């Protein structure tokens, strides 16, 4: 287990040594609360786009299902006649210049795994830049859009926003509810009271704390051929090598178990880069990975490598709320 994994486990399961990090946590809280206070006061270089901006983010370190929800929002808004664009930090990307327009045929190392996944799945106009304000300007200079979705960026206070959605892993929650480095929070838990909606990934029902959504397995897709097959392709009890380089690999392994398969888990760091040798496992079994991992492995994929396509499925109450907010922000004649 890596040092990062041990720290993550301590945040969510507890460890007395975390008390030693309280002074650093106090300093961190002062910094992030100061940034938030200056933003609310309108201080500094804050860019307000000429179209509404909807931020999809989290206050915890690690994966919460942002990419599937972004894909749902793209599809939902398009179905209502809206032209949508996406901006992203592009974590791990190494483009020739910034801001950078992500295209479906670019390598993941250049475009970033999550932005490339979003573009390949949806064809949405997408710009990456750690400076999200600059990314929005560049995207609007190229595309006539009605709405910008900001993938992550909740704490990027140089970009004004019209709606904030925060995602939380329902199984993990907020851990020990402490800020970095003593806990997993990027901002204090009180920040949740200031956002427009909270969504719990994996929750069964809506609650007073927020809306529920789940990630629904949709199909198996072969990396080498692109063949898309139903989940019945693997019979119950099928053993598979399971690869996950996401914020919470265990969620992926749990999903495979819920489909009545027997995964041999191979967790990797979030945004991990792969080569064929790393993914040569014994005994010989089909290899199943996340779609986020697949965009980095197609070039050297074997014939029995597959990824599990999943769709975000929010509750009707969230969809109703979203439609009302979109109608308020983007009145249609």
C-alpha positions as CSV (number, residue, x, y, z in Angstrom):
1,X,0.0,0.0,0.0
2,X,1.4,3.4,-1.0
3,X,1.7,6.3,1.4
4,X,-1.1,8.0,-0.4
5,X,-3.3,5.0,0.0
6,X,-2.5,4.8,3.7
7,X,-3.3,8.4,4.2
8,X,-6.6,8.0,2.4
9,X,-7.5,5.0,4.6
10,X,-6.6,7.1,7.7
11,X,-8.9,9.9,6.6
12,X,-11.9,7.6,6.2
13,X,-11.3,5.0,8.9
14,X,-9.4,7.2,11.5
15,X,-5.9,7.2,12.9
16,X,-4.6,8.9,16.0
17,X,-1.5,10.2,14.1
18,X,-3.8,12.6,12.2
19,X,-3.9,14.8,15.3
20,X,-0.3,15.8,14.5
21,X,-1.6,17.4,11.3
22,X,-4.1,19.7,13.0
23,X,-1.8,22.8,12.9
24,X,-1.4,22.4,9.2
25,X,-5.1,21.9,8.8
26,X,-5.7,25.2,10.6
27,X,-3.4,27.0,8.2
28,X,-5.1,25.3,5.2
29,X,-8.6,26.3,6.4
30,X,-7.5,29.9,6.8
31,X,-6.2,30.0,3.2
32,X,-9.3,28.4,1.6
33,X,-11.7,30.4,3.7
34,X,-9.8,33.6,2.8
35,X,-10.1,32.8,-0.9
36,X,-13.8,32.2,-0.6
37,X,-14.3,35.4,1.4
38,X,-12.5,37.5,-1.3
39,X,-14.6,35.8,-4.0
40,X,-17.9,36.7,-2.3
41,X,-16.7,40.2,-1.8
42,X,-15.9,40.5,-5.5
43,X,-12.2,41.1,-4.9
44,X,-9.5,40.1,-7.4
45,X,-9.6,39.1,-11.0
46,X,-13.0,37.3,-11.4
47,X,-14.3,36.5,-14.9
48,X,-18.0,36.3,-15.5
49,X,-18.9,34.6,-18.7
50,X,-21.6,36.0,-21.0
51,X,-23.4,32.7,-20.7
52,X,-24.3,30.7,-17.5
53,X,-21.6,28.5,-15.9
54,X,-22.5,25.4,-14.0
55,X,-19.7,23.9,-11.9
56,X,-19.7,20.2,-11.1
57,X,-17.3,19.7,-8.3
58,X,-16.6,18.2,-4.9
59,X,-15.2,19.1,-1.5
60,X,-13.4,15.8,-1.0
61,X,-10.2,14.4,-2.4
62,X,-10.9,11.4,-4.7
63,X,-13.4,10.3,-7.2
64,X,-17.1,11.0,-6.7
65,X,-18.5,10.3,-10.2
66,X,-18.1,13.7,-11.8
67,X,-17.4,12.5,-15.3
68,X,-20.6,10.3,-15.7
69,X,-22.7,13.2,-14.3
70,X,-21.1,15.6,-16.7
71,X,-22.0,13.3,-19.6
72,X,-25.6,13.1,-18.2
73,X,-25.8,16.9,-18.1
74,X,-24.5,17.2,-21.7
75,X,-27.1,14.8,-23.0
76,X,-29.9,16.3,-20.9
77,X,-29.2,19.9,-21.9
78,X,-28.9,19.0,-25.6
79,X,-32.2,17.2,-25.5
80,X,-33.7,20.6,-24.4
81,X,-32.1,22.3,-27.4
82,X,-29.2,23.9,-25.5
83,X,-25.7,24.2,-27.0
84,X,-23.3,23.0,-24.3
85,X,-19.5,23.3,-23.9
86,X,-17.2,22.0,-21.2
87,X,-14.1,23.3,-19.6
88,X,-11.7,21.3,-17.5
89,X,-8.3,21.6,-15.8
90,X,-7.1,18.7,-17.8
91,X,-5.2,17.0,-14.9
92,X,-2.2,15.1,-16.2
93,X,-2.5,16.5,-19.7
94,X,0.5,17.7,-21.6
95,X,-0.8,19.8,-24.5
96,X,1.5,21.8,-26.8
97,X,-0.1,25.0,-25.6
98,X,-2.9,26.3,-23.3
99,X,-5.8,26.7,-23.6
100,X,-6.1,23.5,-25.6
101,X,-9.2,22.2,-27.5
102,X,-9.6,18.5,-26.9
103,X,-10.4,16.4,-30.0
104,X,-11.5,12.7,-30.1
105,X,-8.4,11.6,-32.0
106,X,-5.8,13.0,-29.6
107,X,-3.7,10.8,-27.3
108,X,-4.8,10.7,-23.7
109,X,-1.3,11.9,-22.6
110,X,-1.9,15.1,-24.5
111,X,-5.6,15.7,-23.8
112,X,-6.0,14.2,-20.3
113,X,-7.9,11.0,-19.7
114,X,-11.2,12.4,-18.4
115,X,-11.5,15.2,-21.0
116,X,-10.8,12.7,-23.8
117,X,-13.4,10.3,-22.4
118,X,-16.0,13.1,-22.4
119,X,-15.2,14.2,-26.0
120,X,-15.1,10.7,-27.4
121,X,-18.4,9.8,-25.7
122,X,-20.3,13.0,-26.5
123,X,-18.4,15.0,-29.1
124,X,-18.9,18.1,-26.9
125,X,-16.7,21.2,-27.5
126,X,-14.2,21.0,-24.6
127,X,-11.3,23.2,-23.6
128,X,-8.6,22.4,-21.0
129,X,-6.6,24.9,-19.0
130,X,-5.8,25.1,-15.3
131,X,-7.0,28.7,-15.7
132,X,-10.7,27.9,-16.2
133,X,-11.5,31.5,-16.9
134,X,-9.1,31.5,-19.9
135,X,-10.6,28.1,-21.0
136,X,-14.1,29.6,-21.0
137,X,-13.0,32.7,-23.0
138,X,-11.2,30.5,-25.6
139,X,-14.2,28.1,-25.9
140,X,-16.7,30.9,-26.4
141,X,-14.4,32.5,-29.1
142,X,-14.7,29.2,-31.1
143,X,-18.3,28.1,-30.3
144,X,-21.7,29.8,-29.9
145,X,-22.9,28.2,-26.6
146,X,-25.8,28.6,-24.3
147,X,-24.2,27.0,-21.3
148,X,-20.7,26.1,-19.9
149,X,-20.2,23.1,-17.7
150,X,-17.1,23.3,-15.6
151,X,-15.7,19.9,-14.8
152,X,-14.4,20.3,-11.2
153,X,-13.3,23.9,-10.4
154,X,-15.5,24.4,-7.3
155,X,-12.5,26.0,-5.6
156,X,-11.4,27.9,-8.7
157,X,-12.6,31.3,-7.6
158,X,-11.4,33.3,-10.5
159,X,-14.4,32.0,-12.4
160,X,-17.8,33.3,-11.5
161,X,-20.5,30.6,-11.6
162,X,-24.3,30.5,-11.7
163,X,-24.9,27.0,-10.3
164,X,-22.7,24.8,-8.1
165,X,-23.3,21.1,-7.9
166,X,-21.3,19.1,-5.3
167,X,-20.9,15.3,-5.6
168,X,-20.3,13.1,-2.6
169,X,-19.5,9.4,-2.5
170,X,-22.4,8.1,-0.4
171,X,-20.4,5.2,1.0
172,X,-17.4,7.3,2.1
173,X,-19.2,10.5,3.0
174,X,-16.9,13.2,4.3
175,X,-14.5,10.9,6.1
176,X,-13.4,12.4,9.4
177,X,-14.8,15.8,8.2
178,X,-11.4,17.5,8.5
179,X,-9.6,19.6,5.9
180,X,-6.3,18.7,4.2
181,X,-3.9,17.4,5.3
182,X,-5.7,16.0,8.4
183,X,-8.7,14.9,6.4
184,X,-10.0,14.6,2.9
185,X,-11.9,17.9,2.6
186,X,-10.8,20.6,0.2
187,X,-13.1,23.1,1.9
188,X,-14.8,22.9,5.3
189,X,-18.0,20.9,5.5
190,X,-20.0,24.1,6.1
191,X,-19.4,24.9,2.4
192,X,-22.1,22.4,1.5
193,X,-24.8,24.8,2.9
194,X,-23.7,27.4,0.3
195,X,-23.9,25.3,-2.9
196,X,-27.1,24.9,-5.1
197,X,-27.4,21.2,-4.9
198,X,-25.6,18.2,-3.4
199,X,-25.7,14.8,-5.0
200,X,-24.8,11.5,-3.3
201,X,-23.3,8.9,-5.6
202,X,-24.6,5.5,-4.6
203,X,-27.4,6.7,-2.4
204,X,-30.7,4.8,-2.7
205,X,-33.1,7.7,-2.2
206,X,-33.1,11.5,-1.9
207,X,-32.8,13.0,1.5
208,X,-32.8,16.3,3.3
209,X,-29.0,16.5,2.7
210,X,-29.3,16.1,-1.1
211,X,-30.3,14.2,-4.2
212,X,-29.3,10.6,-4.9
213,X,-27.8,9.3,-8.1
214,X,-26.2,6.0,-9.2
215,X,-23.8,4.8,-11.8
216,X,-25.7,2.2,-13.9
217,X,-23.6,-0.3,-15.9
218,X,-24.7,0.0,-19.5
219,X,-22.6,-2.3,-21.7
220,X,-19.2,-3.9,-22.3
221,X,-17.0,-2.4,-25.0
222,X,-14.0,-4.2,-26.5
223,X,-10.9,-2.0,-26.5
224,X,-9.3,-3.6,-29.6
225,X,-12.4,-3.8,-31.9
226,X,-14.9,-1.3,-30.4
227,X,-17.5,-4.1,-30.3
228,X,-20.3,-3.2,-27.8
229,X,-22.1,-6.1,-26.1
230,X,-24.6,-6.6,-23.4
231,X,-23.7,-7.3,-19.8
232,X,-24.8,-10.9,-20.3
233,X,-21.6,-11.4,-22.4
234,X,-19.9,-12.6,-19.2
235,X,-21.8,-15.3,-17.4
236,X,-22.4,-15.2,-13.6
237,X,-19.3,-16.3,-11.8
238,X,-16.9,-15.2,-14.6
239,X,-13.5,-14.4,-13.2
240,X,-11.9,-11.3,-14.7
241,X,-8.8,-9.2,-14.0
242,X,-10.2,-5.8,-12.9
243,X,-8.1,-2.6,-13.5
244,X,-9.1,0.7,-12.0
245,X,-7.0,3.9,-11.9
246,X,-9.7,6.1,-10.5
247,X,-10.3,8.1,-7.3
248,X,-12.0,5.1,-5.6
249,X,-11.0,1.8,-7.3
250,X,-13.0,-0.2,-4.8
251,X,-16.3,1.2,-6.1
252,X,-15.5,-0.3,-9.5
253,X,-14.6,-3.7,-8.0
254,X,-17.9,-3.6,-6.0
255,X,-19.8,-2.9,-9.2
256,X,-18.3,-6.0,-10.9
257,X,-19.2,-8.1,-7.9
258,X,-22.8,-6.8,-8.0
259,X,-22.9,-8.0,-11.6
260,X,-22.1,-11.5,-10.2
261,X,-18.6,-11.6,-11.7
262,X,-15.5,-12.5,-9.7
263,X,-13.0,-9.6,-10.1
264,X,-9.3,-10.1,-9.4
265,X,-8.6,-6.5,-8.3
266,X,-5.7,-4.5,-9.6
267,X,-6.0,-0.9,-8.2
268,X,-3.8,1.8,-9.6
269,X,-3.4,5.5,-8.7
270,X,-5.9,8.0,-10.1
271,X,-5.0,9.1,-13.6
272,X,-2.3,6.3,-13.8
273,X,-0.5,5.8,-17.1
274,X,-0.2,2.2,-18.4
275,X,1.8,0.0,-20.7
276,X,1.2,-3.5,-21.9
277,X,3.7,-5.0,-19.5
278,X,1.9,-3.5,-16.5
279,X,-1.4,-5.2,-17.5
280,X,0.0,-8.6,-18.2
281,X,-1.5,-10.6,-15.4
282,X,-1.7,-14.3,-14.5
283,X,-3.6,-16.5,-14.8
284,X,-5.0,-15.7,-18.3
285,X,-8.4,-14.1,-17.9
286,X,-10.4,-11.4,-19.6
287,X,-9.4,-8.0,-18.5
288,X,-12.0,-5.5,-17.5
289,X,-11.3,-1.8,-16.8
290,X,-13.1,1.5,-16.4
291,X,-13.8,3.7,-19.4
292,X,-11.4,6.3,-18.0
293,X,-8.6,3.7,-18.1
294,X,-9.6,2.5,-21.5
295,X,-8.8,5.8,-23.3
296,X,-5.2,5.3,-22.3
297,X,-4.9,1.6,-23.3
298,X,-6.5,1.2,-26.8
299,X,-3.2,1.4,-28.6
300,X,-1.8,-1.7,-27.1
301,X,-5.0,-3.6,-26.1
302,X,-5.3,-7.3,-26.4
303,X,-8.4,-9.0,-27.9
304,X,-9.9,-9.9,-24.5
305,X,-9.7,-6.4,-23.0
306,X,-13.0,-4.7,-22.2
307,X,-14.3,-1.6,-20.4
308,X,-17.5,-1.2,-18.6
309,X,-19.6,1.7,-19.8
310,X,-21.6,3.3,-17.1
311,X,-24.3,6.0,-17.1
312,X,-25.2,8.4,-14.3
313,X,-28.9,8.0,-13.3
314,X,-30.1,10.8,-11.0
315,X,-33.5,10.8,-9.4
316,X,-36.6,12.5,-11.0
317,X,-36.5,15.1,-8.2
318,X,-33.1,16.3,-9.3
319,X,-34.1,16.3,-13.0
320,X,-37.1,18.5,-12.1
321,X,-34.9,20.8,-10.1
322,X,-32.3,21.0,-12.9
323,X,-35.0,21.8,-15.5
324,X,-36.3,24.7,-13.4
325,X,-32.8,26.1,-12.9
326,X,-32.0,25.9,-16.6
327,X,-35.3,27.6,-17.5
328,X,-34.4,30.4,-15.0
329,X,-30.9,30.8,-16.3
330,X,-31.6,30.4,-20.0
331,X,-35.2,31.6,-20.8
332,X,-36.4,30.3,-24.2
333,X,-38.5,32.5,-26.5
